[in-house]
Amino acid sequence: MNNYKLEIKLEFIPGLKDVVLDEINQNLNLSVTEKKENFVYLNFIENISLIKELRSILRGYIVTQNISYNPHYVSKHKSIIGNIISIINKNTKDSFKSFKIICAGSDSPEVRSIADYIQDTYKLIEDEDADLKVHIIKIKNIWEVGVQISKRPLSVREYKIRNMDGAMDPTIAHSLNYLCSLKDFNSYLNIFSGSATLLIEAAHYYPHLKKFVGFDNSKECISLAIQNIREAGLIKTIKLKEEDIFNNPQLGKFDVITSDLPFGMLVSKYEDLEELYQYFIDYCENTLNPGGVLGVYTSNHKMLKKIIKKSNFKITKELKLKLFTSTNTRLYPKILICCYK
């Protein structure tokens, strides 16, 4: 085991690097060694439970790098992979049943030899939809061998019983809440609450807040969100209302307002998006307490920024993210944090 230098690799959504680094820096046991646009490397720690607690991370891996670690070399030194799998098995409650090797030339004799080794040694079945994921990839001139530390990506939350098309990634929700400095406030309103991701992430990470309220105009969304909230153990903490913003719901005043604003296919063909965004900003002006914070997430940020510019809000933080859809199309949504001028 000591023959190979091991590291922790953490992957995140491009644009969230500063949030990720802040979260890592809060843990004295974690030390960053290299930073990239969508991943960072840490000094190796065997206690991978600390990694699983990070809320801004998509995926975590134990990796080792060397200029020599191509598939041919690894096929002759299979303990490189074996050592990593053994560490993960020793330090996780996950019970792996299947595996997948991500590598160019996956049908080559060398990769097939590695697959046979994993199957025979760890009694796992090779499967495309596997829960133990092994990769052998080349990054510039260096080969990297790694194994994902958990069955599912770290961004997949246990409370997600049901989801919505286009639902907000929990790591983005956590980051938006973090940028709103929720530790400094007492009450929280989520507008267009959807499947309740923002609400649940806030209530989990900032339990000191005294009031969590969300509203949506869709019975289906409310029903879906209640299932997730109940699974998260927060049914007594989070209050959901079926309300339409155009009816100016009277829910009281709040220190923080957040929203994953509807856009694109999520907006009814009968709705005028600019009118919806204008109503949203007007409503927030009347509902936010003095000194409060507004945090929004949308792909239609140009339109929203024009409306904000004419309002009593001032944008204090702006994060541009880069996402890939299932069809490999790139999206560039933004997180905007605002306060009163």
DAZI-V929185 format. One record per pair of residues at least 12 apart in sequence whose C-alpha atoms are under 10 Angstrom apart, sorted by the first residue. I is the first residue (numbers start at 1). J is the second residue. Records with the same first field share a line. If there is no record, write none. Layout:
I: J ; J
//
This chain:
1: 79 ; 80 ; 82 ; 83 ; 84 ; 86 ; 87
2: 83
3: 79 ; 80
4: 63 ; 64 ; 65 ; 66 ; 79 ; 80 ; 83 ; 84
5: 43 ; 44 ; 63 ; 64 ; 65 ; 66 ; 80
6: 42 ; 43 ; 44 ; 45 ; 46 ; 62 ; 63 ; 64 ; 65 ; 80 ; 83 ; 84 ; 145 ; 146
7: 32 ; 33 ; 41 ; 42 ; 43 ; 44 ; 45 ; 46 ; 61 ; 62 ; 63 ; 64 ; 65 ; 146
8: 30 ; 31 ; 32 ; 33 ; 40 ; 41 ; 42 ; 43 ; 44 ; 45 ; 46 ; 48 ; 51 ; 60 ; 61 ; 62 ; 63 ; 64 ; 146 ; 147 ; 148 ; 149
9: 32 ; 33 ; 34 ; 39 ; 40 ; 41 ; 42 ; 43 ; 44 ; 51 ; 59 ; 60 ; 61 ; 62 ; 63 ; 64 ; 146 ; 147 ; 148 ; 149
10: 35 ; 38 ; 39 ; 40 ; 41 ; 42 ; 51 ; 54 ; 56 ; 57 ; 58 ; 59 ; 60 ; 61 ; 62 ; 148 ; 154
11: 36 ; 37 ; 38 ; 39 ; 40 ; 41 ; 56 ; 57 ; 58 ; 59 ; 60 ; 61 ; 153 ; 154
12: 36 ; 37 ; 38 ; 39 ; 40 ; 56 ; 57 ; 58 ; 59 ; 60 ; 154 ; 155 ; 171 ; 172
13: 37 ; 38 ; 39 ; 56 ; 57 ; 58 ; 169 ; 171 ; 172 ; 321 ; 322 ; 323 ; 324
14: 36 ; 37 ; 38 ; 39 ; 319 ; 320 ; 321 ; 322 ; 323 ; 332
15: 37 ; 38 ; 172 ; 319 ; 320 ; 321 ; 322 ; 323 ; 332 ; 333 ; 334 ; 335
16: 37 ; 38 ; 39 ; 56 ; 57 ; 171 ; 172 ; 175 ; 176 ; 319 ; 320 ; 321 ; 322 ; 335
17: 35 ; 36 ; 37 ; 38 ; 39 ; 40 ; 56 ; 57 ; 321
18: 175 ; 319
19: 55 ; 56 ; 57 ; 171 ; 172 ; 174 ; 175 ; 176 ; 178 ; 179
20: 39 ; 40 ; 54 ; 55 ; 56 ; 57 ; 171 ; 175
21: 35 ; 40 ; 56
22: 56 ; 178
23: 54 ; 55 ; 56 ; 57 ; 175 ; 178
24: 42 ; 50 ; 51 ; 54 ; 55 ; 56 ; 57
27: 50 ; 54
29: 43 ; 44 ; 45 ; 47 ; 50
30: 42 ; 43 ; 44 ; 45 ; 50 ; 51
31: 43 ; 44 ; 45
32: 44
38: 57 ; 58 ; 322
39: 57 ; 58 ; 59 ; 60
40: 60
41: 60 ; 61 ; 62 ; 63
42: 62
44: 62 ; 63 ; 64
45: 62
46: 62 ; 87 ; 88 ; 90 ; 91
47: 87 ; 88 ; 90 ; 91 ; 92
48: 60 ; 61 ; 62 ; 87 ; 88 ; 91 ; 92 ; 149 ; 150
49: 91 ; 92 ; 93 ; 149 ; 150
51: 149 ; 154
52: 92 ; 149 ; 150 ; 153 ; 154 ; 155
53: 154
54: 154 ; 155 ; 171
55: 154 ; 155 ; 157 ; 170 ; 171 ; 172 ; 173 ; 174 ; 175 ; 201 ; 205
56: 154 ; 155 ; 169 ; 170 ; 171 ; 172 ; 173 ; 174 ; 175 ; 178
57: 153 ; 154 ; 155 ; 156 ; 170 ; 171 ; 172 ; 174
58: 152 ; 153 ; 154 ; 155 ; 156 ; 169 ; 170 ; 171 ; 172
59: 148 ; 149 ; 150 ; 152 ; 153 ; 154 ; 155 ; 156
60: 146 ; 147 ; 148 ; 149 ; 150 ; 152 ; 153 ; 154 ; 155
61: 84 ; 88 ; 133 ; 134 ; 135 ; 145 ; 146 ; 147 ; 148 ; 149 ; 150
62: 81 ; 84 ; 85 ; 87 ; 88 ; 134 ; 145 ; 146 ; 147 ; 148 ; 149
63: 80 ; 81 ; 84 ; 134 ; 135 ; 136 ; 144 ; 145 ; 146 ; 147 ; 148 ; 149
64: 80 ; 81 ; 84 ; 136 ; 143 ; 144 ; 145 ; 146 ; 147
65: 136 ; 137 ; 138 ; 139 ; 142 ; 143 ; 144 ; 145 ; 146
66: 138 ; 141 ; 142 ; 143 ; 144 ; 145
67: 138 ; 139 ; 140 ; 141 ; 142 ; 143 ; 144
68: 141 ; 142 ; 143 ; 144
69: 136 ; 137 ; 138 ; 142 ; 143 ; 144 ; 145
70: 103 ; 110 ; 136 ; 137 ; 138 ; 142 ; 143 ; 144 ; 145
71: 103 ; 104 ; 105 ; 106 ; 108 ; 109 ; 110 ; 111 ; 112 ; 113 ; 114 ; 136 ; 137 ; 143 ; 145
72: 108 ; 109 ; 110 ; 111 ; 113 ; 114
73: 110
74: 110 ; 111 ; 113 ; 114 ; 136 ; 145
75: 109 ; 110 ; 111 ; 112 ; 113 ; 114 ; 115 ; 117
76: 110 ; 113 ; 114
77: 114
78: 113 ; 114 ; 115 ; 117 ; 118
79: 117
80: 145 ; 146
81: 114 ; 117 ; 118 ; 134 ; 135 ; 136 ; 145 ; 146 ; 147
82: 114 ; 117 ; 118 ; 121 ; 122 ; 147
84: 134 ; 145 ; 146 ; 147 ; 148 ; 149
85: 118 ; 122 ; 132 ; 133 ; 134 ; 146 ; 147 ; 148 ; 149
86: 122
87: 149
88: 132 ; 147 ; 148 ; 149 ; 150
89: 122 ; 149 ; 150
91: 149
92: 149 ; 150
93: 150
94: 131 ; 132 ; 149 ; 150 ; 151 ; 152
95: 131 ; 132 ; 150 ; 151
96: 122 ; 123 ; 124 ; 125 ; 130 ; 131 ; 132 ; 133 ; 150 ; 151
97: 119 ; 122 ; 123 ; 124 ; 125 ; 126 ; 127 ; 130 ; 131 ; 132 ; 151
98: 118 ; 119 ; 122 ; 123 ; 124 ; 125 ; 126 ; 127 ; 128 ; 129 ; 130 ; 131 ; 132 ; 133 ; 151
99: 115 ; 118 ; 119 ; 122 ; 123 ; 124 ; 125 ; 126 ; 127 ; 128 ; 129 ; 130 ; 131 ; 132 ; 133 ; 134 ; 151
100: 115 ; 118 ; 124 ; 125 ; 126 ; 127 ; 128 ; 129 ; 130 ; 131 ; 132 ; 133 ; 134 ; 135 ; 147
101: 114 ; 115 ; 118 ; 126 ; 127 ; 128 ; 130 ; 132 ; 133 ; 134 ; 135 ; 136 ; 146 ; 147
102: 128 ; 133 ; 134 ; 135 ; 136 ; 137 ; 145 ; 146 ; 147
103: 134 ; 135 ; 136 ; 137 ; 138 ; 145
104: 135 ; 136 ; 137 ; 138
106: 136
111: 136
115: 134
118: 134
130: 151 ; 152
131: 148 ; 149 ; 150 ; 151 ; 152 ; 153
132: 147 ; 148 ; 149 ; 150 ; 151 ; 152
133: 146 ; 147 ; 148 ; 149 ; 150 ; 151 ; 152
134: 146 ; 147 ; 148 ; 149
135: 147 ; 148
154: 170 ; 171
155: 169 ; 170 ; 171 ; 172
156: 169 ; 170 ; 171
157: 169 ; 170 ; 171 ; 197 ; 201 ; 228 ; 232
158: 228 ; 231 ; 232
159: 197 ; 200 ; 227 ; 228 ; 229 ; 230 ; 231 ; 232 ; 233
160: 195 ; 196 ; 197 ; 200 ; 224 ; 225 ; 227 ; 228 ; 229 ; 231 ; 232
161: 195 ; 224 ; 225 ; 226 ; 227 ; 228 ; 229 ; 230 ; 231 ; 232
162: 195 ; 221 ; 223 ; 224 ; 225 ; 226 ; 227 ; 228
163: 194 ; 195 ; 196 ; 197 ; 221 ; 224 ; 225 ; 228
164: 194 ; 195 ; 220 ; 221 ; 224 ; 225
165: 195 ; 265 ; 266
166: 262 ; 263 ; 264 ; 265 ; 266 ; 325
167: 194 ; 195 ; 196 ; 197 ; 260 ; 266
168: 194 ; 195 ; 196 ; 197 ; 198 ; 260 ; 297
169: 197 ; 198
170: 197 ; 198 ; 200 ; 201
171: 197 ; 198 ; 201
172: 197 ; 198 ; 201 ; 260 ; 297 ; 321 ; 335
173: 196 ; 197 ; 198 ; 199 ; 200 ; 201 ; 202 ; 258 ; 259 ; 260 ; 296 ; 297 ; 335
174: 197 ; 198 ; 199 ; 200 ; 201 ; 202 ; 204 ; 205
175: 198 ; 201 ; 319 ; 335
176: 198 ; 201 ; 202 ; 258 ; 259 ; 260 ; 294 ; 295 ; 296 ; 297 ; 319 ; 335 ; 336 ; 337
177: 198 ; 199 ; 201 ; 202 ; 205 ; 206 ; 256 ; 257 ; 258 ; 295 ; 296 ; 337
178: 201 ; 202 ; 205 ; 206 ; 295
179: 293 ; 295 ; 317 ; 318 ; 319 ; 335 ; 336 ; 337
180: 256 ; 257 ; 258 ; 292 ; 293 ; 294 ; 295 ; 296 ; 317 ; 336 ; 337 ; 338 ; 339
181: 206 ; 256 ; 293
182: 202 ; 205 ; 206 ; 207 ; 208 ; 209 ; 255 ; 256 ; 293
183: 205 ; 206 ; 207 ; 208 ; 209
184: 206 ; 208 ; 209 ; 255 ; 256 ; 292
185: 206 ; 208 ; 209 ; 210 ; 254 ; 255 ; 256 ; 291 ; 292 ; 293
186: 206 ; 207 ; 208 ; 209 ; 210 ; 211 ; 212 ; 254 ; 255 ; 256
187: 208 ; 209 ; 210 ; 211 ; 212 ; 213 ; 253 ; 254 ; 255 ; 256 ; 257 ; 288 ; 289 ; 292
188: 202 ; 203 ; 209 ; 210 ; 211 ; 212 ; 213 ; 214 ; 238 ; 253 ; 254 ; 255 ; 256 ; 257 ; 258 ; 288 ; 292 ; 293
189: 211 ; 212 ; 213 ; 214 ; 215 ; 238 ; 239 ; 240 ; 251 ; 252 ; 253 ; 254 ; 255 ; 256 ; 257 ; 258 ; 259 ; 284 ; 287 ; 288 ; 294
190: 212 ; 213 ; 214 ; 215 ; 216 ; 240 ; 254 ; 256 ; 257 ; 258 ; 259 ; 260 ; 295 ; 296
191: 213 ; 214 ; 215 ; 216 ; 217 ; 241 ; 243 ; 244 ; 245 ; 257 ; 258 ; 259 ; 260 ; 261 ; 280 ; 284 ; 296
192: 214 ; 215 ; 216 ; 217 ; 218 ; 221 ; 222 ; 242 ; 243 ; 244 ; 245 ; 258 ; 259 ; 260 ; 261 ; 262 ; 280
193: 213 ; 214 ; 215 ; 216 ; 217 ; 218 ; 221 ; 222 ; 225 ; 240 ; 241 ; 242 ; 258 ; 259 ; 260 ; 261
194: 214 ; 215 ; 216 ; 217 ; 218 ; 220 ; 221 ; 222 ; 223 ; 224 ; 225 ; 259 ; 260 ; 261 ; 262
195: 216 ; 220 ; 221 ; 222 ; 223 ; 224 ; 225 ; 226 ; 227 ; 228 ; 229
196: 214 ; 215 ; 216 ; 221 ; 222 ; 224 ; 225 ; 226 ; 227 ; 228 ; 229 ; 238 ; 240
197: 225 ; 228 ; 229 ; 260
198: 214 ; 258 ; 259 ; 260
199: 212 ; 213 ; 214 ; 225 ; 229 ; 234 ; 237 ; 238 ; 239 ; 240 ; 258 ; 259
200: 212 ; 225 ; 228 ; 229 ; 232 ; 233 ; 234 ; 235 ; 237 ; 238
201: 232
203: 229 ; 232 ; 234 ; 237 ; 238
204: 232 ; 233 ; 234
207: 237
209: 237 ; 255
210: 237 ; 238
211: 237 ; 238 ; 239 ; 254 ; 255
212: 236 ; 237 ; 238 ; 239 ; 240 ; 254 ; 256
213: 237 ; 238 ; 239 ; 240 ; 241 ; 251 ; 252 ; 254 ; 257
214: 238 ; 239 ; 240 ; 241 ; 242 ; 243 ; 251 ; 257 ; 258 ; 259
215: 239 ; 240 ; 241 ; 242 ; 243 ; 244 ; 245 ; 249 ; 251
216: 240 ; 241 ; 242 ; 243 ; 244 ; 245
217: 241 ; 242 ; 243 ; 244 ; 245 ; 246
218: 241 ; 242 ; 243 ; 244
219: 241 ; 242 ; 243
221: 242
222: 240 ; 241 ; 242
223: 240
225: 240
226: 238 ; 239 ; 240
245: 276 ; 279 ; 280 ; 283
246: 275 ; 276 ; 279 ; 280 ; 283
247: 279
248: 279 ; 280 ; 282 ; 283 ; 286 ; 287
249: 283 ; 287
250: 283 ; 287
251: 287
252: 286 ; 287 ; 288 ; 289
253: 284 ; 286 ; 287 ; 288 ; 289 ; 290 ; 292
254: 284 ; 286 ; 287 ; 288 ; 289 ; 290 ; 292 ; 293
255: 287 ; 288 ; 289 ; 290 ; 291 ; 292 ; 293 ; 294
256: 284 ; 287 ; 288 ; 289 ; 291 ; 292 ; 293 ; 294 ; 295 ; 339
257: 284 ; 287 ; 288 ; 289 ; 292 ; 293 ; 294 ; 295 ; 296 ; 338
258: 284 ; 293 ; 294 ; 295 ; 296 ; 297 ; 336 ; 337
259: 280 ; 294 ; 295 ; 296 ; 297 ; 298 ; 335
260: 295 ; 296 ; 297 ; 298 ; 299 ; 335
261: 273 ; 276 ; 277 ; 280 ; 296 ; 297 ; 298 ; 299 ; 300 ; 301 ; 304
262: 276 ; 277 ; 297 ; 298 ; 299 ; 300
263: 277 ; 298 ; 299 ; 300 ; 301
264: 298 ; 299 ; 300
273: 300 ; 303 ; 304
274: 300 ; 303 ; 304 ; 306 ; 307
275: 307
277: 300 ; 303 ; 304 ; 305 ; 307 ; 308
278: 303 ; 304 ; 306 ; 307 ; 308 ; 311
280: 304 ; 307
281: 294 ; 304 ; 307 ; 308 ; 310 ; 311 ; 312 ; 313
282: 307 ; 308 ; 311 ; 312
284: 313
285: 311 ; 312 ; 313 ; 339 ; 340
288: 339 ; 340
289: 340
290: 339 ; 340
291: 339 ; 340 ; 341
292: 338 ; 339 ; 340
293: 313 ; 316 ; 337 ; 338 ; 339 ; 340
294: 313 ; 314 ; 315 ; 316 ; 336 ; 337 ; 338 ; 339 ; 340
295: 315 ; 317 ; 318 ; 335 ; 336 ; 337 ; 338 ; 339
296: 318 ; 334 ; 335 ; 336 ; 337 ; 338
297: 318 ; 319 ; 320 ; 333 ; 334 ; 335 ; 336 ; 337
298: 332 ; 333 ; 334 ; 335 ; 336
299: 320 ; 321 ; 331 ; 332 ; 333 ; 334 ; 335
300: 332 ; 333 ; 334
301: 320 ; 332 ; 333 ; 334 ; 335 ; 336
302: 334
304: 336
305: 336
308: 338
311: 340 ; 341
312: 338 ; 339 ; 340 ; 341
313: 337 ; 338 ; 339 ; 340 ; 341
314: 336 ; 337 ; 338 ; 339 ; 340 ; 341
315: 336 ; 337 ; 338 ; 339 ; 340 ; 341
316: 336 ; 337 ; 338 ; 339 ; 340 ; 341
317: 335 ; 336 ; 337 ; 338 ; 339
318: 334 ; 335 ; 336 ; 337 ; 338
319: 332 ; 333 ; 334 ; 335 ; 336 ; 337
320: 332 ; 333 ; 334 ; 335 ; 336
321: 333 ; 334 ; 335
322: 334
//
